[in-house]
Amino acid sequence: MSLAVYRKQLNAAIEGTSDLSEVQIAAERWFQFVKQFEAVETFERAFTDNRMTAREFDLHGKEKDLNVQGVKVKLDTSLKGLQNRLNPEFFQEISKKKNELGLHDLSSALLRGSLPISKQLFGVKEGRGILFVPLPLEEDLQTFYALSRLAKANRTSRLYSYYTYMRAEFTRIKYGQDNDMAVGFGIVKKHDGKVHVRYGVAGITGGALHPKLLQQRMNNALNYKSKIANSTKTEENTEVTITCRNHAGPFPLVGVKQKDNYALALLSTLTPYGTLSDDGVVTRG
């Protein structure tokens, strides 16, 4: 059996929706193979398949507080904050600390495997940090979002409980565009009376984005190869918002820009991993 087979079985179960327990069993089998796919991921495979994302960040940066429509929002995109995003316990339904620790979604560039990395990360200077995170296959993203809709419609079910487990373990893409989206934080209103802060639903100045634009960017995300990676625009970065979570393989990787390449280390432990060339080839050791 393969990932594609279990994905097909799960999609069939979701479309049937007659027995949530059958959907959960299918979801567990599928997610096991998703993690197996992650476990053997390589930079070269993801890069040439247009699935690698890259985000520049300050290696010595610290957490900060933002004011979003009168609401104080903590944001931690420091090295420690990036490491905290790999801890599933911070995103579980009961012990969720996403807002408390500032572990919100991140903006990244979706790299095209046909171009040198330096031609897609404009102006990155030597010594700057780069977070490299591979995306799941498009088909698995689409399956996950179909599952999420069913689970959220049945919040008292065991399926929803398992979905929240997967959600805390699954790196995914939320929104995307073939140029700079200039997004920021916004307030999302829900029926529970709580304040929900979301990255990507507002412009950089805080103004809410039109629902049609958000839907278009979500559709781009679920079809990122055709809608973003295959775009003919090359004069500026692509942009995607990603939910960075625990990975079964070596990723995420932290790169440090050097003169002609990038020194790589595991984000989780900062253990040296190898050297990345500008054309996406990793030399270990």
C-alpha positions in Angstrom: 0.0 0.0 0.0 1.1 3.6 -0.6 0.4 7.1 0.4 -1.7 7.6 -2.8 -3.8 4.6 -2.0 -4.6 5.6 1.6 -5.3 9.2 0.4 -7.8 7.8 -2.1 -9.4 5.7 0.6 -9.7 8.7 3.0 -11.2 10.9 0.3 -13.8 8.3 -0.5 -14.7 8.0 3.2 -15.0 11.8 3.5 -17.2 12.0 0.5 -19.4 9.3 2.0 -19.5 10.8 5.5 -21.9 8.0 6.6 -19.7 6.8 9.5 -17.3 9.1 11.2 -15.5 6.2 12.8 -14.6 4.9 9.3 -13.3 8.3 8.3 -11.2 8.4 11.4 -9.7 4.9 10.7 -8.9 6.0 7.2 -7.4 9.3 8.4 -5.1 7.5 10.8 -3.8 5.2 8.1 -3.3 8.1 5.7 -1.5 10.3 8.3 0.8 7.5 9.1 2.0 7.5 5.5 2.1 11.3 5.4 4.6 11.1 8.2 6.6 8.4 6.4 6.7 10.7 3.4 8.1 13.4 5.6 10.7 11.0 7.2 12.4 10.5 3.9 12.1 14.1 2.6 15.3 15.6 1.1 16.0 19.2 0.2 16.6 18.3 -3.4 13.3 16.4 -3.7 11.3 19.2 -2.3 13.2 21.9 -4.2 12.9 20.3 -7.6 9.3 19.5 -6.9 8.5 23.2 -6.2 7.6 22.4 -2.6 10.4 24.2 -0.6 9.7 27.4 1.2 12.3 29.9 2.5 11.9 32.7 5.1 14.6 35.2 6.0 14.9 36.0 9.7 17.2 37.5 12.3 19.3 34.9 14.1 19.5 37.2 17.1 15.9 38.4 17.0 13.6 38.5 20.0 9.8 38.2 20.5 7.8 41.4 20.3 4.3 42.7 21.0 2.0 44.1 18.4 -1.2 46.1 18.6 -3.9 44.7 16.3 -7.1 46.7 16.3 -6.6 47.5 20.0 -5.6 43.9 20.9 -2.2 43.1 22.2 -0.7 40.3 20.2 2.6 38.5 21.0 4.7 37.5 18.0 7.8 35.3 18.3 9.7 34.7 15.0 13.0 34.4 16.9 15.1 31.2 16.7 13.4 30.1 20.0 10.0 30.9 18.6 10.6 28.9 15.5 11.8 25.9 17.6 8.6 26.2 19.8 6.5 25.8 16.7 7.8 22.2 16.5 6.3 21.3 19.9 2.9 19.7 19.3 1.8 20.3 22.9 1.7 24.0 22.3 -1.1 23.5 19.7 -3.2 20.8 21.3 -6.8 21.8 22.0 -6.5 21.5 25.8 -3.0 22.9 26.4 -2.9 25.4 23.4 -0.3 28.1 23.9 -0.2 29.5 20.3 -1.3 33.0 21.3 0.4 33.0 24.7 3.8 32.3 23.1 3.2 34.2 19.9 3.5 31.1 17.6 1.5 32.5 14.7 1.7 31.5 11.0 4.7 32.8 9.0 5.2 34.4 5.6 7.7 32.6 3.4 8.7 32.5 -0.3 7.8 29.4 -2.3 11.0 28.5 -4.1 11.0 27.4 -7.8 13.3 24.5 -8.5 14.2 26.0 -11.9 15.9 29.1 -10.5 18.9 29.7 -8.2 17.9 30.3 -4.6 19.7 33.7 -4.5 17.5 34.9 -7.4 14.4 34.2 -5.3 15.5 35.6 -2.0 16.3 39.2 -3.0 18.7 41.2 -0.9 19.6 38.5 1.7 22.9 39.5 3.2 25.7 37.3 4.5 25.1 36.1 8.1 21.3 36.3 7.8 19.2 33.3 8.8 16.9 31.5 6.4 14.2 29.0 7.5 13.7 26.2 5.0 10.4 24.3 5.3 9.1 21.8 2.7 5.4 21.7 1.9 3.3 18.6 1.8 2.1 17.3 -1.6 -0.8 19.3 -3.0 -3.0 16.3 -2.9 -2.4 15.8 0.8 -3.1 19.4 1.5 -6.4 19.2 -0.3 -7.3 16.0 1.6 -6.4 17.6 4.9 -8.6 20.6 4.3 -11.5 18.3 3.2 -11.1 16.4 6.4 -10.9 19.6 8.5 -14.3 20.8 7.2 -15.9 17.5 8.1 -14.2 17.4 11.5 -15.2 21.0 12.4 -18.8 20.2 11.5 -18.7 17.4 14.1 -16.8 19.0 17.0 -18.1 16.6 19.7 -16.8 13.5 17.7 -13.7 11.4 18.1 -12.9 12.4 14.6 -12.6 16.0 15.6 -10.2 15.0 18.5 -8.0 13.2 16.1 -8.1 16.1 13.7 -6.8 18.4 16.4 -3.9 15.9 16.9 -3.1 16.0 13.2 -3.4 19.8 13.1 -0.7 20.1 15.8 1.7 17.9 13.8 1.1 18.9 10.2 3.0 21.7 8.4 0.7 23.3 5.8 0.1 26.3 3.7 -2.8 28.7 4.4 -2.7 31.5 1.7 -0.5 32.2 -1.3 0.2 34.4 -4.3 2.8 34.7 -7.0 3.9 38.1 -5.7 4.1 39.9 -2.3 0.8 39.7 -0.5 1.7 42.5 2.0 -0.3 40.8 4.7 -0.6 41.3 8.4 -2.7 40.4 11.5 -6.4 40.7 11.7 -9.2 39.9 14.1 -11.6 37.1 13.2 -15.0 37.1 14.8 -16.5 33.7 15.9 -19.6 32.7 17.8 -17.7 31.7 21.0 -17.2 35.3 22.1 -13.4 35.0 22.2 -10.9 37.2 20.4 -9.2 35.3 17.5 -6.1 36.8 15.9 -5.1 35.4 12.5 -2.1 36.2 10.3 -2.9 36.6 6.6 -6.5 37.8 6.9 -5.6 41.5 6.9 -3.4 43.9 5.0 -0.1 45.0 6.4 -1.8 48.1 7.8 -4.5 46.0 9.6 -7.4 46.5 7.2 -9.5 43.4 6.6 -9.1 41.7 3.2 -12.1 41.1 1.0 -13.5 37.5 1.5 -13.1 36.9 -2.3 -9.4 37.8 -2.1 -8.9 35.5 0.9 -10.7 32.7 -0.9 -8.6 33.2 -4.0 -5.4 33.1 -1.9 -6.6 29.9 -0.1 -7.3 28.3 -3.5 -3.8 29.3 -4.6 -2.4 27.7 -1.5 -4.2 24.4 -2.2 -3.0 24.5 -5.8 0.4 26.1 -5.1 2.3 24.4 -8.0 0.0 25.6 -10.8 -1.1 28.9 -9.2 2.2 30.1 -7.7 5.2 28.0 -8.6 4.4 27.9 -12.3 3.7 31.6 -12.6 5.7 33.5 -15.2 6.4 36.3 -12.8 10.1 36.4 -11.7 10.6 40.1 -10.8 9.7 39.6 -7.2 9.3 37.0 -4.5 6.3 34.7 -4.3 4.6 34.7 -0.9 2.9 32.0 1.1 1.7 31.9 4.7 2.7 28.6 6.3 1.7 26.9 9.6 5.1 25.4 10.7 4.8 22.3 12.8 6.6 19.2 13.9 8.2 17.2 11.0 9.0 13.5 10.9 12.2 14.1 8.9 15.2 16.5 9.3 13.2 19.7 8.6 12.8 22.5 9.2 16.4 23.5 8.5 18.1 26.7 9.4 20.4 28.2 6.8 23.0 30.9 7.3 23.8 32.9 4.2 27.4 32.7 3.2 29.2 34.2 0.2 28.4 31.5 -2.3 26.2 29.0 -0.3 24.2 28.4 2.9 25.5 26.6 6.0 22.6 24.3 7.2 21.7 23.1 10.7 18.7 21.3 12.1 16.2 23.8 13.6 15.3 21.4 16.4 18.8 21.0 17.8 20.9 23.4 15.8 23.2 20.5 14.9 25.2 21.1 11.7 23.5 19.4 8.7 25.6 20.3 5.7 26.1 23.0 3.0 23.4 24.1 0.5 24.5 25.3 -2.9 22.7 28.1 -4.7 21.1 25.6 -7.1 19.5 23.5 -4.3 22.0 20.7 -3.8 23.0 19.7 -0.2 26.4 18.4 0.7 26.4 16.6 4.0 29.1 16.9 6.6 
